[in-house]
Structure formats: C-alpha cells, structure tokens
Amino acid sequence: MNKLFMKGLKHGLPIGLGYLSVSFAFGTQCTDSGLTILQALLISMTNLTSAGQLAGLQVMVSQAALASGLIEMALTQFIINLRYALMGLSLTQKLGPTMNTPRRMLFSFANTDEIFAVAASQPEKLHHHYLYGLMVMPYIGWSLGTLLGAAAGAILPAFITGALGIAIYGMFIAIVIPPARKEKAIAIVALIAIAISVAFRYIPGLNAVSGGFVVIICAVVAATVGALLFPMKDAPADGTEVAA
C-alpha cells in the first residue's frame, strides 16, 4: 500500500479514536430524541461536524414547519461551519500539484478542526494519498461511534443515556476553557454567548425562538461584539510581531 497513504492513516488514528467517544454520545442523543439507529448513522456518514450535527439534531426534533425548518437548518449549519471555509483557504497554500479540483472537493468533506491541524503541521506539500489516508480513521471513528451510541441508546435506560448525552457538551467546554483562561477576549466572547443563550431560555417571549435561530443569534452577536471590543492589529510589513 502507498507509503503516503499509510502515513496519513497513522496520523489519523488518534483522531479517529477521539471521534469514537464523542460520536458515541451523539448517537445516544439521536435515539434518545426519537431517531432510529439507521437515521443516526446516516447523519454521521454524510456529515463530519460535531457542533453542526448537534445543532442540526435540535432543529430536526423541534418539529418546525418544513419550509422554515429547512431555512433554519441551512442558516445554522452555515454559521457553525463557516470556520471550515477559512481552514480550507489556509490549507490551499500547502496542497501539492496532485490535488486537483475533484480531490479538493473530496477532502473538503473531512476537513475538520483536528484533520486540518494535522495536515497544516506537515512540513512538505500535501499529496492526495496522504490526505486520503488522514481522512479514513476519523471518518470510521465518527460513523462507528455514532452507530454504537445509537444502538446503546436504544436499549439502555433513559437515565443512563441522558447522562451520556452530557459528554458531548463536556467536549465543547473542554475546547473553550483552556484558551479562555489564557485570552481575556475569548473568555468574554464565551460569556456573552452564554448570557444571550440564557436570556433566550428564560425570558418570556424570547423563549419562543427556536433553538437553531438561538444558535445563530448567539454566534453572530458574540462574535461581532468580540471583534469590536478586541480587534486584531495588522502585522507590520517587515513581519515583526505587534504587541497586543
């Protein structure tokens, strides 16, 4: 088997193992929300975005009207997954000549945060064989974890599946806390988003807004306030670092 493919496979194995546990929690949430095991599996086989899938699940089970529900789903996914466009633009600088348009489109399906980080850290130009190998284990881990979680959620008592559902939120907290402790801007933006979310949950009138639109509003407002309060300074032309 191609050496570059095997190298990518090896680099993707830790990501796949990490995805296995997170997607297990997603799978239990799917069956706990009324979806079948097959439906849960198809969601993860056709998507590779933990935050997007979790937000999308809330929209699907809210039983919104078809037209408005589809619009809400599209806008929610666009806002949550917009960062992947920036990752893709950044990674184009490292793609080798073998990465033609069809291959770029295929890899874009699996260009998650962790896969991007590993690919971007490689010292050489990226060959499509390496990127294909890098995709395999995360995809298998995400799909298999969802299948196992959905199957477990269909047979386990509700109090256990409810506890397992907290795991995926724990992952997001674990992502935010370390950088928030180092950067005041990140902590403030996170607190703004939390405050807005709490307001939509408990204030009469606001609590009638569907979950998908709440996610959109929280993300856009918090990010906008953060950009206004903590603008990033342009680096000087000579490449020296600007003090914050």
C-alpha positions as CSV (number, residue, x, y, z in Angstrom):
1,M,0.0,0.0,0.0
2,N,1.2,3.5,-0.8
3,K,3.6,4.9,1.9
4,L,2.0,8.3,1.9
5,F,-1.5,6.8,2.4
6,M,-0.2,4.7,5.3
7,K,1.5,7.8,6.9
8,G,-1.9,9.6,6.7
9,L,-3.6,6.5,8.1
10,K,-1.2,6.5,11.1
11,H,-1.6,10.2,11.7
12,G,-5.4,9.9,11.5
13,L,-5.7,7.0,14.0
14,P,-5.6,9.2,17.2
15,I,-8.2,11.5,15.7
16,G,-10.5,8.5,14.9
17,L,-10.2,7.2,18.5
18,G,-11.1,10.6,19.9
19,Y,-14.1,10.9,17.5
20,L,-15.3,7.4,18.6
21,S,-16.1,8.6,22.1
22,V,-17.6,11.9,21.1
23,S,-19.8,10.4,18.3
24,F,-21.0,7.7,20.8
25,A,-22.5,10.5,22.9
26,F,-24.1,12.0,19.7
27,G,-25.6,8.6,18.8
28,T,-27.2,8.2,22.2
29,Q,-28.7,11.7,21.8
30,C,-30.2,10.7,18.4
31,T,-32.1,7.7,19.7
32,D,-33.0,9.5,22.9
33,S,-34.5,12.2,20.7
34,G,-36.6,9.7,18.7
35,L,-34.4,9.0,15.7
36,T,-33.8,5.4,14.6
37,I,-30.3,3.8,14.6
38,L,-30.2,4.0,10.8
39,Q,-31.1,7.7,10.8
40,A,-28.4,8.5,13.3
41,L,-25.8,6.5,11.3
42,L,-26.7,8.2,8.1
43,I,-26.4,11.7,9.7
44,S,-22.8,10.9,10.7
45,M,-21.9,9.2,7.4
46,T,-23.0,12.2,5.4
47,N,-21.6,14.8,7.8
48,L,-18.4,15.2,9.8
49,T,-19.1,18.1,12.2
50,S,-19.8,17.6,15.8
51,A,-21.2,21.0,16.6
52,G,-23.1,21.2,13.3
53,Q,-24.7,17.8,13.8
54,L,-25.7,18.5,17.4
55,A,-27.3,21.8,16.4
56,G,-29.0,20.2,13.4
57,L,-30.4,17.4,15.6
58,Q,-32.2,20.0,17.8
59,V,-33.7,21.6,14.7
60,M,-34.9,18.2,13.4
61,V,-36.5,17.1,16.6
62,S,-38.2,20.5,17.2
63,Q,-40.8,19.6,14.6
64,A,-40.7,23.0,12.9
65,A,-42.7,23.7,9.8
66,L,-41.0,22.2,6.7
67,A,-40.0,25.5,4.9
68,S,-38.9,27.4,8.0
69,G,-37.2,24.4,9.4
70,L,-35.1,23.9,6.3
71,I,-34.1,27.6,6.3
72,E,-33.3,27.4,10.0
73,M,-31.2,24.3,9.4
74,A,-29.3,25.9,6.5
75,L,-28.5,29.1,8.3
76,T,-27.5,27.2,11.5
77,Q,-25.1,25.0,9.6
78,F,-23.7,27.9,7.6
79,I,-22.9,29.9,10.8
80,I,-21.5,27.0,12.8
81,N,-19.4,25.6,9.9
82,L,-18.2,28.9,8.5
83,R,-14.8,28.3,10.1
84,Y,-14.2,25.4,7.7
85,A,-14.1,27.8,4.8
86,L,-11.3,29.7,6.5
87,M,-9.4,26.4,7.2
88,G,-9.8,25.4,3.6
89,L,-8.4,28.7,2.3
90,S,-5.5,28.4,4.7
91,L,-4.7,24.8,3.6
92,T,-4.7,25.6,-0.1
93,Q,-1.2,27.1,0.5
94,K,0.1,23.6,1.4
95,L,-1.6,21.5,-1.2
96,G,0.6,19.8,-3.7
97,P,0.1,19.7,-7.5
98,T,-1.7,16.3,-7.3
99,M,-4.7,18.0,-5.5
100,N,-6.9,18.8,-8.4
101,T,-10.5,20.2,-8.0
102,P,-12.3,16.8,-7.6
103,R,-9.7,15.7,-5.0
104,R,-10.0,19.1,-3.2
105,M,-13.8,18.7,-3.1
106,L,-13.5,15.2,-1.6
107,F,-11.1,16.2,1.1
108,S,-13.2,19.3,2.0
109,F,-15.8,16.8,3.3
110,A,-13.4,15.7,6.0
111,N,-11.5,18.9,6.7
112,T,-12.4,19.1,10.4
113,D,-10.6,21.1,13.0
114,E,-8.3,18.2,14.0
115,I,-7.6,16.9,10.5
116,F,-6.8,20.5,9.4
117,A,-4.4,20.9,12.4
118,V,-2.5,17.7,11.5
119,A,-2.4,18.4,7.8
120,A,-1.3,22.0,8.3
121,S,1.6,20.9,10.5
122,Q,3.2,18.7,7.8
123,P,6.5,20.3,6.6
124,E,6.0,19.2,3.0
125,K,3.4,19.8,0.3
126,L,0.3,17.7,0.8
127,H,-0.2,14.8,-1.6
128,H,-3.7,13.4,-2.1
129,H,-2.6,9.9,-1.0
130,Y,-1.6,11.3,2.4
131,L,-4.8,13.3,2.8
132,Y,-6.9,10.3,1.8
133,G,-5.2,8.2,4.5
134,L,-5.7,11.0,7.0
135,M,-9.4,11.0,6.3
136,V,-10.1,7.3,6.8
137,M,-9.8,6.7,10.5
138,P,-11.6,9.9,11.6
139,Y,-14.5,9.0,9.3
140,I,-14.6,5.4,10.5
141,G,-14.4,6.5,14.1
142,W,-17.1,9.1,13.8
143,S,-19.5,6.8,12.0
144,L,-18.8,3.7,14.1
145,G,-19.1,5.7,17.4
146,T,-22.5,7.0,16.3
147,L,-23.7,3.5,15.4
148,L,-22.6,2.1,18.7
149,G,-24.0,5.0,20.6
150,A,-27.3,4.9,18.8
151,A,-27.6,1.1,19.4
152,A,-26.7,1.5,23.1
153,G,-29.2,4.4,23.4
154,A,-32.0,2.2,22.0
155,I,-31.6,-0.4,24.8
156,L,-30.1,1.5,27.8
157,P,-32.4,3.1,30.4
158,A,-33.2,6.8,29.9
159,F,-31.3,8.0,32.9
160,I,-28.1,6.4,31.5
161,T,-28.5,7.8,28.0
162,G,-29.3,11.2,29.5
163,A,-26.0,11.1,31.4
164,L,-24.1,10.0,28.3
165,G,-25.6,13.0,26.4
166,I,-23.7,15.4,28.7
167,A,-20.4,14.1,27.4
168,I,-20.6,15.9,24.1
169,Y,-21.2,19.2,25.9
170,G,-18.3,18.4,28.1
171,M,-16.1,18.2,24.9
172,F,-17.1,21.7,23.9
173,I,-16.4,23.0,27.4
174,A,-13.0,21.4,27.3
175,I,-12.3,23.1,24.0
176,V,-13.3,26.6,25.3
177,I,-11.9,26.6,28.8
178,P,-8.1,26.3,28.1
179,P,-7.9,29.2,25.6
180,A,-10.4,31.3,27.6
181,R,-8.0,31.1,30.6
182,K,-5.2,32.5,28.6
183,E,-7.1,35.0,26.4
184,K,-9.4,37.6,28.0
185,A,-11.1,38.2,24.7
186,I,-12.1,34.5,24.3
187,A,-13.5,34.4,27.8
188,I,-15.6,37.5,27.3
189,V,-17.0,36.3,23.9
190,A,-17.9,33.0,25.5
191,L,-19.6,34.7,28.4
192,I,-21.6,36.9,26.1
193,A,-22.8,33.9,24.1
194,I,-23.8,32.2,27.4
195,A,-25.6,35.2,28.6
196,I,-27.6,35.6,25.4
197,S,-28.4,31.8,25.4
198,V,-29.7,32.1,29.0
199,A,-31.8,35.1,28.1
200,F,-33.4,33.2,25.2
201,R,-34.1,30.3,27.6
202,Y,-35.8,32.1,30.4
203,I,-37.1,35.5,29.3
204,P,-40.8,35.3,28.3
205,G,-41.2,35.9,24.5
206,L,-37.6,35.2,23.8
207,N,-38.0,31.6,24.9
208,A,-40.4,31.1,21.9
209,V,-37.5,31.4,19.5
210,S,-36.4,28.0,18.1
211,G,-33.1,26.5,19.1
212,G,-31.5,26.8,15.7
213,F,-32.0,30.6,15.4
214,V,-30.8,31.0,19.0
215,V,-27.5,29.4,18.0
216,I,-27.3,31.8,15.0
217,I,-28.0,34.9,17.1
218,C,-25.6,33.9,19.9
219,A,-22.8,33.2,17.5
220,V,-23.2,36.3,15.4
221,V,-23.8,38.7,18.3
222,A,-21.0,37.4,20.4
223,A,-18.5,37.3,17.5
224,T,-19.5,40.8,16.5
225,V,-19.1,42.2,20.0
226,G,-15.8,40.4,20.3
227,A,-14.5,41.8,17.0
228,L,-15.5,45.4,18.1
229,L,-14.0,45.1,21.6
230,F,-10.9,43.2,20.7
231,P,-9.9,44.0,17.1
232,M,-6.7,42.2,15.8
233,K,-4.0,44.5,14.7
234,D,-2.5,44.1,11.3
235,A,1.1,42.7,11.3
236,P,3.7,45.2,10.0
237,A,5.2,44.7,6.6
238,D,8.6,43.7,8.0
239,G,7.0,40.7,9.8
240,T,7.8,41.8,13.3
241,E,5.2,40.9,15.9
242,V,2.8,43.5,17.2
243,A,2.3,43.7,20.9
244,A,-1.4,43.3,21.9
